[in-house]
């Protein structure tokens, strides 16, 4: 009887592990199909928050220049990396025209994001490639959106998720994966700790 219980326990562990690994793979697919835009204001003052929104509007309006339609995620990453000086200049010019003298730091790379609920879908927490714009000290409230695929759109527009069925399934039905995603987050934290140890 004990042997049967042990076997059942091992089988259950194997099923749970396989399920978590599948969720991890789906999460990695999402992370490798999305580019985020992350803008951090100098402070929470009304003036600094207004400047942040001006920079947001300027960058979102030019995003199609930097990431043309019908390019892949990988190509988009390369294009944004090449365009960092141009993006920084656009942000600086926007601030200067508003009378703001704050510095601007623009970078592109992996950034940890919490889960974010959008209209109709949830983007799970994870490490996403992001165009990061820090204004001044970068200690104010931040703003972010999905730059690729282009979802930094007016609220009236209907965002289109990546066509991959796994990505769509995970982002539109996060409630089905919530416990698994939390377990995957815990496993990732352990792996990071072990890697950095």
CNS distance restraints for C-alpha pairs under 8 A (distance, minus, plus):
assign (resid   1 and name CA) (resid   5 and name CA) 6.34 0.50 0.50
assign (resid   2 and name CA) (resid   6 and name CA) 6.12 0.50 0.50
assign (resid   3 and name CA) (resid   7 and name CA) 6.14 0.50 0.50
assign (resid   4 and name CA) (resid   8 and name CA) 6.07 0.50 0.50
assign (resid   5 and name CA) (resid   9 and name CA) 6.06 0.50 0.50
assign (resid   6 and name CA) (resid  10 and name CA) 6.14 0.50 0.50
assign (resid   7 and name CA) (resid  11 and name CA) 6.08 0.50 0.50
assign (resid   8 and name CA) (resid  12 and name CA) 6.11 0.50 0.50
assign (resid   9 and name CA) (resid  13 and name CA) 6.18 0.50 0.50
assign (resid  10 and name CA) (resid  14 and name CA) 6.14 0.50 0.50
assign (resid  11 and name CA) (resid  15 and name CA) 6.24 0.50 0.50
assign (resid  12 and name CA) (resid  16 and name CA) 6.19 0.50 0.50
assign (resid  13 and name CA) (resid  17 and name CA) 6.01 0.50 0.50
assign (resid  14 and name CA) (resid  18 and name CA) 6.08 0.50 0.50
assign (resid  15 and name CA) (resid  19 and name CA) 6.11 0.50 0.50
assign (resid  16 and name CA) (resid  20 and name CA) 6.16 0.50 0.50
assign (resid  17 and name CA) (resid  21 and name CA) 6.11 0.50 0.50
assign (resid  18 and name CA) (resid  22 and name CA) 6.18 0.50 0.50
assign (resid  19 and name CA) (resid  23 and name CA) 6.30 0.50 0.50
assign (resid  19 and name CA) (resid 180 and name CA) 7.99 0.50 0.50
assign (resid  20 and name CA) (resid  24 and name CA) 6.08 0.50 0.50
assign (resid  20 and name CA) (resid 180 and name CA) 6.12 0.50 0.50
assign (resid  20 and name CA) (resid 183 and name CA) 7.36 0.50 0.50
assign (resid  20 and name CA) (resid 184 and name CA) 6.44 0.50 0.50
assign (resid  21 and name CA) (resid  25 and name CA) 6.20 0.50 0.50
assign (resid  22 and name CA) (resid  26 and name CA) 6.30 0.50 0.50
assign (resid  23 and name CA) (resid  27 and name CA) 6.10 0.50 0.50
assign (resid  23 and name CA) (resid 177 and name CA) 7.67 0.50 0.50
assign (resid  23 and name CA) (resid 180 and name CA) 6.79 0.50 0.50
assign (resid  23 and name CA) (resid 181 and name CA) 7.01 0.50 0.50
assign (resid  23 and name CA) (resid 184 and name CA) 7.45 0.50 0.50
assign (resid  24 and name CA) (resid  28 and name CA) 6.18 0.50 0.50
assign (resid  24 and name CA) (resid 181 and name CA) 7.72 0.50 0.50
assign (resid  24 and name CA) (resid 184 and name CA) 6.18 0.50 0.50
assign (resid  25 and name CA) (resid  29 and name CA) 6.28 0.50 0.50
assign (resid  26 and name CA) (resid  30 and name CA) 6.40 0.50 0.50
assign (resid  26 and name CA) (resid 166 and name CA) 6.24 0.50 0.50
assign (resid  26 and name CA) (resid 167 and name CA) 6.66 0.50 0.50
assign (resid  26 and name CA) (resid 170 and name CA) 7.25 0.50 0.50
assign (resid  27 and name CA) (resid  31 and name CA) 6.19 0.50 0.50
assign (resid  27 and name CA) (resid 124 and name CA) 7.60 0.50 0.50
assign (resid  27 and name CA) (resid 126 and name CA) 7.69 0.50 0.50
assign (resid  27 and name CA) (resid 167 and name CA) 7.85 0.50 0.50
assign (resid  27 and name CA) (resid 170 and name CA) 7.75 0.50 0.50
assign (resid  28 and name CA) (resid  32 and name CA) 6.05 0.50 0.50
assign (resid  29 and name CA) (resid  33 and name CA) 6.24 0.50 0.50
assign (resid  29 and name CA) (resid 166 and name CA) 7.93 0.50 0.50
assign (resid  29 and name CA) (resid 167 and name CA) 6.68 0.50 0.50
assign (resid  30 and name CA) (resid  34 and name CA) 6.40 0.50 0.50
assign (resid  30 and name CA) (resid 167 and name CA) 5.56 0.50 0.50
assign (resid  31 and name CA) (resid 126 and name CA) 6.84 0.50 0.50
assign (resid  31 and name CA) (resid 127 and name CA) 6.57 0.50 0.50
assign (resid  31 and name CA) (resid 128 and name CA) 5.18 0.50 0.50
assign (resid  31 and name CA) (resid 129 and name CA) 7.51 0.50 0.50
assign (resid  32 and name CA) (resid  73 and name CA) 7.16 0.50 0.50
assign (resid  32 and name CA) (resid 128 and name CA) 7.31 0.50 0.50
assign (resid  32 and name CA) (resid 129 and name CA) 7.84 0.50 0.50
assign (resid  33 and name CA) (resid  73 and name CA) 5.72 0.50 0.50
assign (resid  33 and name CA) (resid 148 and name CA) 7.61 0.50 0.50
assign (resid  33 and name CA) (resid 149 and name CA) 7.77 0.50 0.50
assign (resid  33 and name CA) (resid 162 and name CA) 7.24 0.50 0.50
assign (resid  34 and name CA) (resid  73 and name CA) 7.09 0.50 0.50
assign (resid  34 and name CA) (resid 128 and name CA) 6.93 0.50 0.50
assign (resid  34 and name CA) (resid 129 and name CA) 7.22 0.50 0.50
assign (resid  34 and name CA) (resid 146 and name CA) 6.77 0.50 0.50
assign (resid  34 and name CA) (resid 147 and name CA) 7.45 0.50 0.50
assign (resid  34 and name CA) (resid 148 and name CA) 5.32 0.50 0.50
assign (resid  34 and name CA) (resid 149 and name CA) 6.31 0.50 0.50
assign (resid  35 and name CA) (resid  73 and name CA) 7.71 0.50 0.50
assign (resid  35 and name CA) (resid  77 and name CA) 7.71 0.50 0.50
assign (resid  35 and name CA) (resid 128 and name CA) 6.45 0.50 0.50
assign (resid  35 and name CA) (resid 129 and name CA) 5.16 0.50 0.50
assign (resid  35 and name CA) (resid 130 and name CA) 5.35 0.50 0.50
assign (resid  35 and name CA) (resid 131 and name CA) 7.46 0.50 0.50
assign (resid  35 and name CA) (resid 146 and name CA) 5.93 0.50 0.50
assign (resid  35 and name CA) (resid 147 and name CA) 5.40 0.50 0.50
assign (resid  35 and name CA) (resid 148 and name CA) 4.81 0.50 0.50
assign (resid  35 and name CA) (resid 149 and name CA) 7.26 0.50 0.50
assign (resid  36 and name CA) (resid 128 and name CA) 6.83 0.50 0.50
assign (resid  36 and name CA) (resid 129 and name CA) 6.36 0.50 0.50
assign (resid  36 and name CA) (resid 130 and name CA) 4.45 0.50 0.50
assign (resid  36 and name CA) (resid 131 and name CA) 6.26 0.50 0.50
assign (resid  36 and name CA) (resid 144 and name CA) 6.77 0.50 0.50
assign (resid  36 and name CA) (resid 145 and name CA) 5.72 0.50 0.50
assign (resid  36 and name CA) (resid 146 and name CA) 4.49 0.50 0.50
assign (resid  36 and name CA) (resid 147 and name CA) 5.18 0.50 0.50
assign (resid  36 and name CA) (resid 148 and name CA) 6.92 0.50 0.50
assign (resid  37 and name CA) (resid 130 and name CA) 5.56 0.50 0.50
assign (resid  37 and name CA) (resid 131 and name CA) 4.89 0.50 0.50
assign (resid  37 and name CA) (resid 132 and name CA) 6.14 0.50 0.50
assign (resid  37 and name CA) (resid 133 and name CA) 7.98 0.50 0.50
assign (resid  37 and name CA) (resid 144 and name CA) 5.26 0.50 0.50
assign (resid  37 and name CA) (resid 145 and name CA) 5.36 0.50 0.50
assign (resid  37 and name CA) (resid 146 and name CA) 6.06 0.50 0.50
assign (resid  37 and name CA) (resid 147 and name CA) 5.63 0.50 0.50
assign (resid  38 and name CA) (resid 130 and name CA) 6.65 0.50 0.50
assign (resid  38 and name CA) (resid 131 and name CA) 6.11 0.50 0.50
assign (resid  38 and name CA) (resid 132 and name CA) 4.75 0.50 0.50
assign (resid  38 and name CA) (resid 133 and name CA) 6.19 0.50 0.50
assign (resid  38 and name CA) (resid 142 and name CA) 7.01 0.50 0.50
assign (resid  38 and name CA) (resid 143 and name CA) 5.84 0.50 0.50
assign (resid  38 and name CA) (resid 144 and name CA) 4.40 0.50 0.50
assign (resid  38 and name CA) (resid 145 and name CA) 6.91 0.50 0.50
assign (resid  39 and name CA) (resid  52 and name CA) 6.93 0.50 0.50
assign (resid  39 and name CA) (resid  56 and name CA) 7.13 0.50 0.50
assign (resid  39 and name CA) (resid 132 and name CA) 5.90 0.50 0.50
assign (resid  39 and name CA) (resid 133 and name CA) 4.68 0.50 0.50
assign (resid  39 and name CA) (resid 134 and name CA) 5.99 0.50 0.50
assign (resid  39 and name CA) (resid 135 and name CA) 7.66 0.50 0.50
assign (resid  39 and name CA) (resid 142 and name CA) 5.53 0.50 0.50
assign (resid  39 and name CA) (resid 143 and name CA) 5.23 0.50 0.50
assign (resid  39 and name CA) (resid 144 and name CA) 6.23 0.50 0.50
assign (resid  40 and name CA) (resid  52 and name CA) 7.06 0.50 0.50
assign (resid  40 and name CA) (resid 132 and name CA) 7.85 0.50 0.50
assign (resid  40 and name CA) (resid 133 and name CA) 6.20 0.50 0.50
assign (resid  40 and name CA) (resid 134 and name CA) 4.86 0.50 0.50
assign (resid  40 and name CA) (resid 135 and name CA) 6.04 0.50 0.50
assign (resid  40 and name CA) (resid 138 and name CA) 4.94 0.50 0.50
assign (resid  40 and name CA) (resid 139 and name CA) 6.82 0.50 0.50
assign (resid  40 and name CA) (resid 140 and name CA) 6.13 0.50 0.50
assign (resid  40 and name CA) (resid 141 and name CA) 6.29 0.50 0.50
assign (resid  40 and name CA) (resid 142 and name CA) 4.29 0.50 0.50
assign (resid  40 and name CA) (resid 143 and name CA) 6.51 0.50 0.50
assign (resid  41 and name CA) (resid  48 and name CA) 6.01 0.50 0.50
assign (resid  41 and name CA) (resid  49 and name CA) 6.00 0.50 0.50
assign (resid  41 and name CA) (resid  51 and name CA) 7.56 0.50 0.50
assign (resid  41 and name CA) (resid  52 and name CA) 5.31 0.50 0.50
assign (resid  41 and name CA) (resid 134 and name CA) 6.51 0.50 0.50
assign (resid  41 and name CA) (resid 135 and name CA) 5.19 0.50 0.50
assign (resid  41 and name CA) (resid 136 and name CA) 7.13 0.50 0.50
assign (resid  41 and name CA) (resid 137 and name CA) 7.63 0.50 0.50
assign (resid  41 and name CA) (resid 138 and name CA) 5.12 0.50 0.50
assign (resid  41 and name CA) (resid 139 and name CA) 6.36 0.50 0.50
assign (resid  41 and name CA) (resid 140 and name CA) 4.57 0.50 0.50
assign (resid  41 and name CA) (resid 141 and name CA) 5.98 0.50 0.50
assign (resid  41 and name CA) (resid 142 and name CA) 6.00 0.50 0.50
assign (resid  42 and name CA) (resid  48 and name CA) 5.88 0.50 0.50
assign (resid  42 and name CA) (resid  49 and name CA) 7.81 0.50 0.50
assign (resid  42 and name CA) (resid 102 and name CA) 7.68 0.50 0.50
assign (resid  42 and name CA) (resid 134 and name CA) 7.41 0.50 0.50
assign (resid  42 and name CA) (resid 135 and name CA) 5.06 0.50 0.50
assign (resid  42 and name CA) (resid 136 and name CA) 4.61 0.50 0.50
assign (resid  42 and name CA) (resid 137 and name CA) 4.88 0.50 0.50
assign (resid  42 and name CA) (resid 138 and name CA) 4.49 0.50 0.50
assign (resid  42 and name CA) (resid 139 and name CA) 5.44 0.50 0.50
assign (resid  42 and name CA) (resid 140 and name CA) 5.14 0.50 0.50
assign (resid  43 and name CA) (resid  48 and name CA) 5.81 0.50 0.50
assign (resid  43 and name CA) (resid  49 and name CA) 7.12 0.50 0.50
assign (resid  43 and name CA) (resid 137 and name CA) 7.33 0.50 0.50
assign (resid  43 and name CA) (resid 138 and name CA) 6.83 0.50 0.50
assign (resid  43 and name CA) (resid 139 and name CA) 5.31 0.50 0.50
assign (resid  43 and name CA) (resid 140 and name CA) 3.59 0.50 0.50
assign (resid  43 and name CA) (resid 141 and name CA) 6.88 0.50 0.50
assign (resid  44 and name CA) (resid  48 and name CA) 6.42 0.50 0.50
assign (resid  44 and name CA) (resid  49 and name CA) 6.05 0.50 0.50
assign (resid  44 and name CA) (resid 139 and name CA) 7.79 0.50 0.50
assign (resid  44 and name CA) (resid 140 and name CA) 4.62 0.50 0.50
assign (resid  44 and name CA) (resid 141 and name CA) 5.90 0.50 0.50
assign (resid  45 and name CA) (resid  49 and name CA) 6.12 0.50 0.50
assign (resid  45 and name CA) (resid 140 and name CA) 7.91 0.50 0.50
assign (resid  46 and name CA) (resid  50 and name CA) 6.03 0.50 0.50
assign (resid  47 and name CA) (resid  51 and name CA) 6.26 0.50 0.50
assign (resid  48 and name CA) (resid  52 and name CA) 6.23 0.50 0.50
assign (resid  48 and name CA) (resid 140 and name CA) 7.83 0.50 0.50
assign (resid  49 and name CA) (resid  53 and name CA) 6.38 0.50 0.50
assign (resid  49 and name CA) (resid 140 and name CA) 7.55 0.50 0.50
assign (resid  49 and name CA) (resid 141 and name CA) 7.49 0.50 0.50
assign (resid  50 and name CA) (resid  54 and name CA) 6.28 0.50 0.50
assign (resid  51 and name CA) (resid  55 and name CA) 6.26 0.50 0.50
assign (resid  51 and name CA) (resid  95 and name CA) 6.42 0.50 0.50
assign (resid  51 and name CA) (resid  98 and name CA) 7.32 0.50 0.50
assign (resid  51 and name CA) (resid 100 and name CA) 7.50 0.50 0.50
assign (resid  52 and name CA) (resid  56 and name CA) 6.15 0.50 0.50
assign (resid  52 and name CA) (resid 135 and name CA) 7.43 0.50 0.50
assign (resid  53 and name CA) (resid  57 and name CA) 6.12 0.50 0.50
assign (resid  54 and name CA) (resid  58 and name CA) 6.21 0.50 0.50
assign (resid  54 and name CA) (resid  94 and name CA) 6.84 0.50 0.50
assign (resid  54 and name CA) (resid  95 and name CA) 7.57 0.50 0.50
assign (resid  55 and name CA) (resid  59 and name CA) 6.09 0.50 0.50
assign (resid  55 and name CA) (resid  91 and name CA) 5.50 0.50 0.50
assign (resid  55 and name CA) (resid  94 and name CA) 6.06 0.50 0.50
assign (resid  55 and name CA) (resid  95 and name CA) 6.99 0.50 0.50
assign (resid  56 and name CA) (resid  60 and name CA) 5.96 0.50 0.50
assign (resid  57 and name CA) (resid  61 and name CA) 5.99 0.50 0.50
assign (resid  58 and name CA) (resid  62 and name CA) 6.50 0.50 0.50
assign (resid  58 and name CA) (resid  90 and name CA) 7.27 0.50 0.50
assign (resid  58 and name CA) (resid  91 and name CA) 7.21 0.50 0.50
assign (resid  58 and name CA) (resid  94 and name CA) 6.98 0.50 0.50
assign (resid  59 and name CA) (resid  63 and name CA) 5.96 0.50 0.50
assign (resid  59 and name CA) (resid  87 and name CA) 7.36 0.50 0.50
assign (resid  59 and name CA) (resid  90 and name CA) 7.24 0.50 0.50
assign (resid  59 and name CA) (resid  91 and name CA) 7.14 0.50 0.50
assign (resid  60 and name CA) (resid 152 and name CA) 6.53 0.50 0.50
assign (resid  62 and name CA) (resid  66 and name CA) 6.92 0.50 0.50
assign (resid  63 and name CA) (resid  67 and name CA) 6.01 0.50 0.50
assign (resid  63 and name CA) (resid 147 and name CA) 7.50 0.50 0.50
assign (resid  64 and name CA) (resid  68 and name CA) 5.18 0.50 0.50
assign (resid  64 and name CA) (resid  69 and name CA) 7.22 0.50 0.50
assign (resid  66 and name CA) (resid  79 and name CA) 6.61 0.50 0.50
assign (resid  66 and name CA) (resid  80 and name CA) 6.40 0.50 0.50
assign (resid  66 and name CA) (resid  83 and name CA) 6.93 0.50 0.50
assign (resid  67 and name CA) (resid  71 and name CA) 7.33 0.50 0.50
assign (resid  67 and name CA) (resid  76 and name CA) 5.75 0.50 0.50
assign (resid  67 and name CA) (resid  79 and name CA) 6.77 0.50 0.50
assign (resid  67 and name CA) (resid  80 and name CA) 7.25 0.50 0.50
assign (resid  67 and name CA) (resid 148 and name CA) 7.93 0.50 0.50
assign (resid  71 and name CA) (resid  75 and name CA) 6.01 0.50 0.50
assign (resid  71 and name CA) (resid  76 and name CA) 6.40 0.50 0.50
assign (resid  72 and name CA) (resid  76 and name CA) 6.07 0.50 0.50
assign (resid  73 and name CA) (resid  77 and name CA) 6.26 0.50 0.50
assign (resid  73 and name CA) (resid 148 and name CA) 7.26 0.50 0.50
assign (resid  74 and name CA) (resid  78 and name CA) 6.43 0.50 0.50
assign (resid  75 and name CA) (resid  79 and name CA) 6.11 0.50 0.50
assign (resid  76 and name CA) (resid  80 and name CA) 6.11 0.50 0.50
assign (resid  76 and name CA) (resid 148 and name CA) 7.65 0.50 0.50
assign (resid  77 and name CA) (resid  81 and name CA) 6.21 0.50 0.50
assign (resid  77 and name CA) (resid 129 and name CA) 7.68 0.50 0.50
assign (resid  78 and name CA) (resid  82 and name CA) 6.32 0.50 0.50
assign (resid  79 and name CA) (resid  83 and name CA) 6.22 0.50 0.50
assign (resid  80 and name CA) (resid  84 and name CA) 6.28 0.50 0.50
assign (resid  80 and name CA) (resid 108 and name CA) 7.38 0.50 0.50
assign (resid  80 and name CA) (resid 131 and name CA) 7.60 0.50 0.50
assign (resid  81 and name CA) (resid 107 and name CA) 8.00 0.50 0.50
assign (resid  81 and name CA) (resid 108 and name CA) 6.18 0.50 0.50
assign (resid  83 and name CA) (resid  87 and name CA) 6.07 0.50 0.50
assign (resid  84 and name CA) (resid  88 and name CA) 6.01 0.50 0.50
assign (resid  84 and name CA) (resid 106 and name CA) 6.53 0.50 0.50
assign (resid  84 and name CA) (resid 107 and name CA) 6.88 0.50 0.50
assign (resid  84 and name CA) (resid 108 and name CA) 7.73 0.50 0.50
assign (resid  85 and name CA) (resid  89 and name CA) 6.13 0.50 0.50
assign (resid  86 and name CA) (resid  90 and name CA) 6.23 0.50 0.50
assign (resid  87 and name CA) (resid  91 and name CA) 6.29 0.50 0.50
assign (resid  87 and name CA) (resid 106 and name CA) 7.45 0.50 0.50
assign (resid  88 and name CA) (resid  92 and name CA) 6.11 0.50 0.50
assign (resid  88 and name CA) (resid 104 and name CA) 6.76 0.50 0.50
assign (resid  88 and name CA) (resid 105 and name CA) 6.99 0.50 0.50
assign (resid  88 and name CA) (resid 106 and name CA) 5.76 0.50 0.50
assign (resid  89 and name CA) (resid  93 and name CA) 6.00 0.50 0.50
assign (resid  90 and name CA) (resid  94 and name CA) 6.18 0.50 0.50
assign (resid  91 and name CA) (resid  95 and name CA) 6.33 0.50 0.50
assign (resid  91 and name CA) (resid 104 and name CA) 7.15 0.50 0.50
assign (resid  92 and name CA) (resid  96 and name CA) 6.10 0.50 0.50
assign (resid  92 and name CA) (resid 103 and name CA) 7.50 0.50 0.50
assign (resid  92 and name CA) (resid 104 and name CA) 6.40 0.50 0.50
assign (resid  93 and name CA) (resid  97 and name CA) 6.07 0.50 0.50
assign (resid  94 and name CA) (resid  98 and name CA) 6.47 0.50 0.50
assign (resid  95 and name CA) (resid  99 and name CA) 6.38 0.50 0.50
assign (resid  95 and name CA) (resid 100 and name CA) 5.01 0.50 0.50
assign (resid  95 and name CA) (resid 101 and name CA) 6.90 0.50 0.50
assign (resid  95 and name CA) (resid 102 and name CA) 7.53 0.50 0.50
assign (resid  96 and name CA) (resid 100 and name CA) 5.19 0.50 0.50
assign (resid  96 and name CA) (resid 101 and name CA) 6.18 0.50 0.50
assign (resid 102 and name CA) (resid 135 and name CA) 6.30 0.50 0.50
assign (resid 102 and name CA) (resid 136 and name CA) 4.81 0.50 0.50
assign (resid 103 and name CA) (resid 135 and name CA) 5.91 0.50 0.50
assign (resid 103 and name CA) (resid 136 and name CA) 4.88 0.50 0.50
assign (resid 104 and name CA) (resid 133 and name CA) 6.85 0.50 0.50
assign (resid 104 and name CA) (resid 134 and name CA) 5.68 0.50 0.50
assign (resid 104 and name CA) (resid 135 and name CA) 4.74 0.50 0.50
assign (resid 104 and name CA) (resid 136 and name CA) 6.12 0.50 0.50
assign (resid 105 and name CA) (resid 132 and name CA) 7.98 0.50 0.50
assign (resid 105 and name CA) (resid 133 and name CA) 5.76 0.50 0.50
assign (resid 105 and name CA) (resid 134 and name CA) 5.12 0.50 0.50
assign (resid 105 and name CA) (resid 135 and name CA) 6.66 0.50 0.50
assign (resid 106 and name CA) (resid 131 and name CA) 7.19 0.50 0.50
assign (resid 106 and name CA) (resid 132 and name CA) 5.65 0.50 0.50
assign (resid 106 and name CA) (resid 133 and name CA) 4.61 0.50 0.50
assign (resid 106 and name CA) (resid 134 and name CA) 6.46 0.50 0.50
assign (resid 107 and name CA) (resid 131 and name CA) 5.94 0.50 0.50
assign (resid 107 and name CA) (resid 132 and name CA) 5.24 0.50 0.50
assign (resid 107 and name CA) (resid 133 and name CA) 6.70 0.50 0.50
assign (resid 108 and name CA) (resid 129 and name CA) 7.02 0.50 0.50
assign (resid 108 and name CA) (resid 130 and name CA) 5.59 0.50 0.50
assign (resid 108 and name CA) (resid 131 and name CA) 4.61 0.50 0.50
assign (resid 108 and name CA) (resid 132 and name CA) 6.05 0.50 0.50
assign (resid 109 and name CA) (resid 128 and name CA) 7.91 0.50 0.50
assign (resid 109 and name CA) (resid 129 and name CA) 5.09 0.50 0.50
assign (resid 109 and name CA) (resid 130 and name CA) 5.54 0.50 0.50
assign (resid 109 and name CA) (resid 131 and name CA) 6.92 0.50 0.50
assign (resid 110 and name CA) (resid 127 and name CA) 5.84 0.50 0.50
assign (resid 110 and name CA) (resid 128 and name CA) 5.26 0.50 0.50
assign (resid 110 and name CA) (resid 129 and name CA) 4.36 0.50 0.50
assign (resid 110 and name CA) (resid 130 and name CA) 6.05 0.50 0.50
assign (resid 111 and name CA) (resid 127 and name CA) 5.26 0.50 0.50
assign (resid 111 and name CA) (resid 128 and name CA) 5.47 0.50 0.50
assign (resid 111 and name CA) (resid 129 and name CA) 6.17 0.50 0.50
assign (resid 111 and name CA) (resid 130 and name CA) 6.14 0.50 0.50
assign (resid 112 and name CA) (resid 125 and name CA) 7.48 0.50 0.50
assign (resid 112 and name CA) (resid 126 and name CA) 5.63 0.50 0.50
assign (resid 112 and name CA) (resid 127 and name CA) 4.29 0.50 0.50
assign (resid 112 and name CA) (resid 128 and name CA) 6.37 0.50 0.50
assign (resid 113 and name CA) (resid 125 and name CA) 5.44 0.50 0.50
assign (resid 113 and name CA) (resid 126 and name CA) 5.56 0.50 0.50
assign (resid 113 and name CA) (resid 127 and name CA) 6.22 0.50 0.50
assign (resid 113 and name CA) (resid 128 and name CA) 7.10 0.50 0.50
assign (resid 114 and name CA) (resid 124 and name CA) 7.04 0.50 0.50
assign (resid 114 and name CA) (resid 125 and name CA) 4.24 0.50 0.50
assign (resid 114 and name CA) (resid 126 and name CA) 6.67 0.50 0.50
assign (resid 115 and name CA) (resid 122 and name CA) 6.98 0.50 0.50
assign (resid 115 and name CA) (resid 123 and name CA) 5.64 0.50 0.50
assign (resid 115 and name CA) (resid 124 and name CA) 4.40 0.50 0.50
assign (resid 115 and name CA) (resid 125 and name CA) 3.98 0.50 0.50
assign (resid 115 and name CA) (resid 126 and name CA) 7.55 0.50 0.50
assign (resid 116 and name CA) (resid 122 and name CA) 5.66 0.50 0.50
assign (resid 116 and name CA) (resid 123 and name CA) 5.21 0.50 0.50
assign (resid 116 and name CA) (resid 124 and name CA) 6.55 0.50 0.50
assign (resid 116 and name CA) (resid 125 and name CA) 7.25 0.50 0.50
assign (resid 117 and name CA) (resid 121 and name CA) 6.21 0.50 0.50
assign (resid 117 and name CA) (resid 122 and name CA) 4.29 0.50 0.50
assign (resid 117 and name CA) (resid 123 and name CA) 6.31 0.50 0.50
assign (resid 118 and name CA) (resid 122 and name CA) 5.69 0.50 0.50
assign (resid 118 and name CA) (resid 123 and name CA) 7.51 0.50 0.50
assign (resid 120 and name CA) (resid 172 and name CA) 6.73 0.50 0.50
assign (resid 121 and name CA) (resid 171 and name CA) 5.34 0.50 0.50
assign (resid 121 and name CA) (resid 172 and name CA) 4.48 0.50 0.50
assign (resid 121 and name CA) (resid 173 and name CA) 7.35 0.50 0.50
assign (resid 121 and name CA) (resid 174 and name CA) 7.81 0.50 0.50
assign (resid 122 and name CA) (resid 171 and name CA) 5.05 0.50 0.50
assign (resid 122 and name CA) (resid 172 and name CA) 6.27 0.50 0.50
assign (resid 122 and name CA) (resid 173 and name CA) 7.82 0.50 0.50
assign (resid 122 and name CA) (resid 174 and name CA) 6.36 0.50 0.50
assign (resid 123 and name CA) (resid 171 and name CA) 5.56 0.50 0.50
assign (resid 124 and name CA) (resid 171 and name CA) 7.05 0.50 0.50
assign (resid 124 and name CA) (resid 174 and name CA) 7.49 0.50 0.50
assign (resid 124 and name CA) (resid 181 and name CA) 7.73 0.50 0.50
assign (resid 134 and name CA) (resid 138 and name CA) 4.89 0.50 0.50
assign (resid 145 and name CA) (resid 151 and name CA) 6.87 0.50 0.50
assign (resid 145 and name CA) (resid 152 and name CA) 5.51 0.50 0.50
assign (resid 146 and name CA) (resid 150 and name CA) 6.28 0.50 0.50
assign (resid 146 and name CA) (resid 151 and name CA) 5.16 0.50 0.50
assign (resid 146 and name CA) (resid 152 and name CA) 5.78 0.50 0.50
assign (resid 147 and name CA) (resid 151 and name CA) 6.00 0.50 0.50
assign (resid 147 and name CA) (resid 152 and name CA) 5.91 0.50 0.50
assign (resid 149 and name CA) (resid 160 and name CA) 7.72 0.50 0.50
assign (resid 149 and name CA) (resid 161 and name CA) 7.24 0.50 0.50
assign (resid 149 and name CA) (resid 162 and name CA) 6.89 0.50 0.50
assign (resid 150 and name CA) (resid 159 and name CA) 7.83 0.50 0.50
assign (resid 151 and name CA) (resid 159 and name CA) 5.48 0.50 0.50
assign (resid 151 and name CA) (resid 160 and name CA) 7.24 0.50 0.50
assign (resid 153 and name CA) (resid 157 and name CA) 6.19 0.50 0.50
assign (resid 153 and name CA) (resid 159 and name CA) 7.46 0.50 0.50
assign (resid 161 and name CA) (resid 168 and name CA) 6.55 0.50 0.50
assign (resid 162 and name CA) (resid 167 and name CA) 6.78 0.50 0.50
assign (resid 162 and name CA) (resid 168 and name CA) 6.75 0.50 0.50
assign (resid 163 and name CA) (resid 167 and name CA) 7.53 0.50 0.50
assign (resid 163 and name CA) (resid 168 and name CA) 6.84 0.50 0.50
assign (resid 164 and name CA) (resid 168 and name CA) 6.22 0.50 0.50
assign (resid 165 and name CA) (resid 169 and name CA) 5.88 0.50 0.50
assign (resid 166 and name CA) (resid 170 and name CA) 6.10 0.50 0.50
assign (resid 167 and name CA) (resid 171 and name CA) 6.08 0.50 0.50
assign (resid 168 and name CA) (resid 172 and name CA) 5.80 0.50 0.50
assign (resid 169 and name CA) (resid 173 and name CA) 5.79 0.50 0.50
assign (resid 169 and name CA) (resid 174 and name CA) 7.91 0.50 0.50
assign (resid 170 and name CA) (resid 174 and name CA) 5.52 0.50 0.50
assign (resid 170 and name CA) (resid 177 and name CA) 7.11 0.50 0.50
assign (resid 173 and name CA) (resid 177 and name CA) 7.30 0.50 0.50
assign (resid 174 and name CA) (resid 178 and name CA) 5.82 0.50 0.50
assign (resid 177 and name CA) (resid 181 and name CA) 5.82 0.50 0.50
assign (resid 178 and name CA) (resid 182 and name CA) 6.27 0.50 0.50
assign (resid 179 and name CA) (resid 183 and name CA) 6.27 0.50 0.50
assign (resid 180 and name CA) (resid 184 and name CA) 6.07 0.50 0.50
assign (resid 181 and name CA) (resid 185 and name CA) 6.05 0.50 0.50
assign (resid 182 and name CA) (resid 186 and name CA) 6.24 0.50 0.50
assign (resid 183 and name CA) (resid 187 and name CA) 6.21 0.50 0.50
assign (resid 184 and name CA) (resid 188 and name CA) 6.05 0.50 0.50
assign (resid 185 and name CA) (resid 189 and name CA) 6.16 0.50 0.50
assign (resid 186 and name CA) (resid 190 and name CA) 6.35 0.50 0.50
assign (resid 187 and name CA) (resid 191 and name CA) 6.22 0.50 0.50
assign (resid 188 and name CA) (resid 192 and name CA) 6.07 0.50 0.50
assign (resid 189 and name CA) (resid 193 and name CA) 6.11 0.50 0.50
assign (resid 190 and name CA) (resid 194 and name CA) 6.14 0.50 0.50
assign (resid 191 and name CA) (resid 195 and name CA) 6.00 0.50 0.50
assign (resid 192 and name CA) (resid 196 and name CA) 6.03 0.50 0.50
assign (resid 193 and name CA) (resid 197 and name CA) 5.86 0.50 0.50
